[in-house]
């Protein structure tokens, strides 16, 4: 089953410089933290903050190209979390593009898919198995480990402007 989500915020840890996008399930108080790169963080954060770029960012370029080709992104899906060799996980995503009379699924990083979704108001969906495995509760006390993680997430400042770009 897929759960509709919204972008709650994009944050950056001041000491480490790591970026995270927080997706919030529309049906409850679960937050899904996805660690992302600074370029995707900047692209997502500036768009949701309504900050225009002087020149098109990569995701703006992609949206312009899709539009001129008559294609439309209908939804994005964070479909799985795959364990890697270090014991961490890597999120896998897809975006669904409607072209003519067919729909095409394109494999992508969830961060890129989210950056595109916020530009065209496409639905953001997350597999319930991913939420069950990785989400934290936005409110209330659950177990101690999640409470520590929640405190860490809440300590991250919001980063609406993201890092400066040189190009």
Buried (B, 14 or more C-beta within 10 A) or exposed (E): EBBEBBBBBBBBBEEEEBBBBBBBBEEEEBBBBBBBEBBBBBBBBBBBEEEEEEEEBEBBEBBEEBEEEEBBBBBBBBBBBEEEEEEEBEBBBBBBBBEEEEEEEBEBBBBBBBBBBBBBEBBBBBBBEBBEEBBBBBEEEEEEEBBEEBEEBEEBEEBBEBBEBEE
